[in-house]
Amino acid sequence: MLLVIMAIFHGSGFFYVSDLINESNAEGFLKEIVPVLFAHPSIHLIGLAALGITTLYLKYEAKKIIFLLTILVTIDTILAFSIGGLIPGCILTIPVVCFLIAGFNMNQNSASSK
């Protein structure tokens, strides 16, 4: 859910950034590409959230997908911290921890059921 909330907050700035770049004296290709590049993280976060929700309905391969999500969101977290995004980096840390707990919990549940 945090991923969806972050996507909505990020996406809410799309028109502001688009207007700002169009009013600037930037090159034409930048005026075309910056809004697309700005929209990408929102779409990415929604996709990761959808993939996470999908794992709720899987039985056998859910653990693999959860660990893949953990890796992808960890990369996003590192990127957020690397560009100075302290708040987004901290917020993204929460889903990383949740995915790790879920993945290891699935591992213990499958081991105890054998």
NORRANOR-V56768 format. One record per backbone hydrogen bond with DSSP energy under -1.0 kcal/mol. CO is the residue of the C=O (numbers start at 1). NH is the residue of the N-H. E is the energy in kcal/mol with one decimal. If there is no record, write none. Layout:
co->(CO:CO)
nh->(NH:NH)
e->(E:E)
//
This chain:
co->(1:2:3:4:5:6:7:8:10:11:13:14:15:16:17:18:19:27:28:29:30:33:34:35:36:39:40:41:42:43:44:45:46:47:48:49:50:51:53:54:55:61:62:63:64:65:66:67:68:69:70:71:72:73:74:75:76:77:78:79:80:81:84:85:86:87:88:89:92:93:94:95:96:97:98:99:100:101:102:103:104:105:106:107:108:109)
nh->(5:6:7:8:9:10:11:12:13:14:17:18:19:20:21:22:23:31:32:33:34:37:38:39:40:43:44:45:46:47:48:49:50:51:52:53:54:55:56:57:58:65:66:67:68:69:70:71:72:73:74:75:76:77:78:79:80:81:82:83:85:84:86:89:90:91:92:93:96:97:98:99:100:101:102:103:104:105:106:107:108:109:110:111:112:113)
e->(-2.4:-2.7:-2.1:-2.4:-2.5:-2.7:-3.0:-1.7:-1.5:-1.8:-2.6:-2.7:-2.6:-2.4:-2.6:-2.1:-1.8:-1.7:-1.2:-2.3:-2.5:-2.7:-2.4:-1.9:-1.5:-1.9:-2.8:-2.7:-2.0:-2.3:-2.3:-2.4:-2.5:-2.2:-2.3:-2.5:-2.1:-1.3:-1.3:-1.7:-1.0:-1.7:-2.7:-2.2:-2.0:-2.8:-2.3:-2.1:-2.6:-2.9:-2.0:-2.2:-2.1:-2.4:-2.6:-2.6:-2.4:-2.5:-2.4:-1.4:-2.8:-1.5:-1.7:-2.3:-2.4:-2.6:-2.7:-1.1:-1.4:-2.3:-2.5:-3.0:-2.4:-2.7:-2.6:-2.8:-2.6:-2.5:-2.3:-1.6:-2.0:-2.6:-2.5:-1.7:-2.3:-1.1)
//
